[in-house]
């Protein structure tokens, strides 16, 4: 981080900050996730501005070289990171065995780190981090979509043993499918086609 920066350097850092927020935000918005374009740009910009403020406060004009011993300006970006940790935790929602918002929380934390890099003048590090972040969000998403994942559901049905006896059966169903496959597993159709099954319902 240079001790003295001009408006040209500030403009470059802010431009890269906004570009990084836009690239990550577009990825989130086009997939319909929380923390979309505006959120990621604002978070990244806030982190960058905090680092720019630190950089401007580091000016040595009228100070001795020993003044750094009593300056703890890094409390500001550290406070930003701590605050984003709480916000990210609030984005995580758990319902029964399902957990939502983990990637949103991680994205907010990541975009904060990018803003700190660009605002602090570590432009090369920020650009490398941005490239890796886009690769993770976009490239690995396609890889995940090709994996077969474990699925769980509860099924219950009314089974007739004869004309006078019926029984309701409840079972836990497990199978493997790709994330975008929303149809019910094929083996349920075999159960439905069984002559003794009167009704079958299932809940993923």
N, C-alpha and C positions, 0 to 999 in steps of 0.2 A: 504494500500500500504506500504510494508516494506521499510525502509530507505536504506538498503543495499541488493542488490541481486547479486547472482552469475550466472555463465553461465548455470548451471543446471536448475535454475528457469527460466532463459530467454528461454532456449530451450523448456521447458515444455509449457510456454506461447505461443511461436511461433507455436509449434506443434498443440496445441488446436485451435489456430487462423486459421491455414491452414485447419484443419479438419472441422471447422465450415464453412469456406468459401466454401469448396468442397461440403459439404452436402446441403447447400442452393443453390449453383450454379448448382448442378446436377438436383435439382428439377426444376430450371428455364430453364435449357438447354433442358431437355427431353420434355418439353412442348412447346419448340420453342419460348420462350419469350426473350426479350432483357435483358441485365444484366445477362449473362449466367455465366458459370463456371469461366472463367478467370477474368471477371469483379468482381464478388463477392469475389474471393480469393484476388485479388489485393486491393480492397477497404478495406476488413477486415484486411489485412496485413498492409496497410498503417496506419490505425487507431491504430493497436496494436503497431507498431513501434513508433508512436508518444507518446503513453503512456509509453513504455519502456524508451524512451529518457527522459521523465519527471521523471520517477522513478530513472534513473541513475543520473540525475541532483539534486535529493533530498538528496544525500549523505551528512551526517553531518560532514564529515572529515574536520577539520580546521575551522568549523563554530560554532557559539554560537547558543543556542536554540532560541534566539530572531531573528535569521536570517530569519525564516519563515515569519516574519511580512512584509518583503520587497520583498519576492520572490512570484511571480505570475506565476508560471510555468503552471498553468491550462489554460493559454491563448492558448497554443498550441492545446490541444484536443478540446477546445471550437471553435477554428478557423477551425479545421477539420470538426466539426459538422456543422458549418455555411456554409462552402464550399460545403459539401455534400447536404445541403438544396438547394443551387442554382443548383447543378448538377441534383438533383432529380426533381426540377421544370422544368428543360430543357427536361426531359424525358417524360413529360406529353404533349400530343398532343390532341387538340380539333378540331373536324371537324363537323360542323353543331351541331347536338344534341348529337354526339358521343364523348366520352372522352376515350383516350387510354393512357396507361403508368402509371396509378395511382399505381398499384401493383408494378411495376418496381421501381418507386420513393420510395415507402414505403420500398421495399426490400433493396435498397441502404442505406437508412437511418438506417434501422434495423441492417444490417450487419456492418455498421460503429459503432453502439453501442456495438455490440458483440466484435469487435476488441478492442474498448476502455476498455471493461471489462477484456478481456484476457490479454491485454497489461499492464493494471493497477494492475493485480494480483488478481482480484475478480473472481477466477476460478469457484467457485460454482455458483455464480450469472450468469456468462457467460454460463455455461452448462445448467442451468435451462432455461435461455433465448433462447438458441439454441434449446432445446427440444420443447419449446412452439412455436418457429418460424417454425420448421419443421411440427409441428402439424397443425398450421394455414395454411401453404402453401399447404400441401399435404392432410391433413384430411378434412379441410373445403372446399377445392376445390371439393372433392367428394360430399360433402353435397350440395354445390351450383349447381352441375350438376344435382341434382335430383329435384331442385326447378323449378317450372314453372314461367317464367319471362314475363313481359309485352314486346310485340314486336310491332313495328310500321312500316308501309309501306304506300307508295302512289301507288294507282292503277288507271289506266285510260283505258277506252275501247271505242270502236265504237259500238253504238247500233242502230239497224235499226227498225224504227217504221212501215214503209211500204216501198215500192219500191222506193219512191221518197224522203224520209226523213231519214237522218242519223244524229246522234248527238254523240258527244264525251263527256263522263262523266268522271270526275276526283273525286276520293274519298280518304279519309284517312282511312286506315285499321288498326285495333288494335286487337290483339289476345294474348294468353298466350302459351308459349312453353318452353321446356327445352333448356339450352344453346347450346347443341350439335345437336339439331334438326334443320337441314338446309332446310328441304322441306317446300314448301309453305303451308299455312293453308288449311284445307280440304274444307272450305266453298267457296274458290275461284273456285274449280272445279264445284260446283253447279252453280255458276254464268256463267262459260264458257259453261256449257251444256244448258244454256237457249237458246231457238231458236232465240231470238232477238239480241243476242250478236254476233258481227262479229269478233271482235278482243279484246283481253284483255292483258295488260302489267302491270307489277307491279315492284316496286323498294323498297327493304327493307331500 
